[in-house]
């Protein structure tokens, strides 16, 4: 865990005691007071950045609290605590040690259940990043693996983080494939980094994980996509949860956080390249991977709104967690509290639903991106720019719309059209369905050559 604390507002004398509890107040009678707000986040789960990594680096929450401190004579401190998954954030929240946290949809439900059980109820108050089809979670295998489809996982060792959104995707995908998710595979409950190492070492056959692990491993040539979570066509998202007591005791501070999150969302949406560079600097992730998920056409869409389709999907997640004996029950309607976001963002415009992703090129010259209407146009521009002129090339899956690296995608040529797919299984399914049109799988090099021929 990584902890960073920032102090704001009036400077305290060294002799004054500091706050010792989350949302707590300390200070001499009649003197200045200190309030510490503890925020749990996942720096490398990059579709939470508007409530974590990016928000912290921009300082928007501290700015909101500094303005409040000048009015009420309080010094506010923000204690940022960084974790790899949502589970430890929930543990700290139910112990009263974290006030505000961000995590994925399945961990949010566990957060709700544990909070109720341990008399530290929590509430979902906003969303960070989401994908309406489920494309934020991916099952990957080692490069050169003989596993080509989800059914090939039967009897194999699969690493995931039990109770995570990626585990939920794995369970649902296996069920659809006719495989018992508990008995049909050997599931290993591992942290994402441990699972990634296990895949590389050959001690597991596949890895099911959430953003940004699949994209990072593919970008580095350490994994190949086997299953695109968007094939489920079920929304997945990450959101912000708050301890009920903290929200009741300090509603204005919660409002400040949500206003700051909205500002960070606006920054990411209007300056996606700068945001990706900032998150990359803070996390050590390649900026090209961050942009795959958080870019202008990225896999994740960012909007704090508690969209009805996301909340409906959350309700559909409850039976999956109950079947895995991770929760008894969760009252989603009682867990969701839309009022703080309504207060904090009153008067702001609603963000539109995400448009279909377009092929996109990240050019070194000017550190800028350029979008294209077709994959062929992208490949033509990629060739013209040359290998030294491009940082990354992205292309959406022809069926699911999930963005992927162009050189890691599986390409299909069909007459004068070129289409890209995240997985070999997706490409093969398309070819089988369009056999009469002459559709065929081609290599990236062949697709690039055909794009050049089409252009001429």
Secondary structure as UniProt FT lines:
FT   STRAND          2..7
FT   TURN            14..15
FT   TURN            22..23
FT   STRAND          25..26
FT   TURN            29..30
FT   STRAND          33..41
FT   TURN            43..44
FT   HELIX           46..51
FT   HELIX           53..58
FT   HELIX           60..72
FT   STRAND          74..82
FT   HELIX           87..94
FT   TURN            95..96
FT   STRAND          100..104
FT   HELIX           105..117
FT   TURN            118..119
FT   STRAND          122..131
FT   TURN            132..133
FT   TURN            135..136
FT   STRAND          137..141
FT   TURN            143..144
FT   HELIX           150..153
FT   TURN            154..155
FT   STRAND          157..160
FT   TURN            162..163
FT   HELIX           165..176
FT   TURN            177..178
FT   TURN            181..183
FT   STRAND          186..189
FT   HELIX           192..201
FT   STRAND          206..210
FT   TURN            211..212
FT   HELIX           213..219
FT   TURN            220..221
FT   STRAND          224..228
FT   HELIX           229..232
FT   STRAND          236..243
FT   HELIX           244..249
FT   HELIX           251..270
FT   HELIX           272..283
FT   HELIX           287..294
FT   TURN            296..297
FT   STRAND          301..302
FT   HELIX           308..323
FT   TURN            324..325
FT   HELIX           332..335
FT   HELIX           339..344
FT   TURN            345..347
FT   STRAND          359..363
FT   HELIX           365..367
FT   STRAND          368..372
FT   HELIX           375..385
FT   HELIX           387..389
FT   STRAND          390..396
FT   TURN            398..400
FT   STRAND          403..405
FT   TURN            406..408
FT   STRAND          410..414
FT   TURN            415..416
FT   STRAND          417..421
FT   HELIX           424..433
FT   HELIX           435..437
FT   STRAND          440..442
FT   HELIX           444..455
//
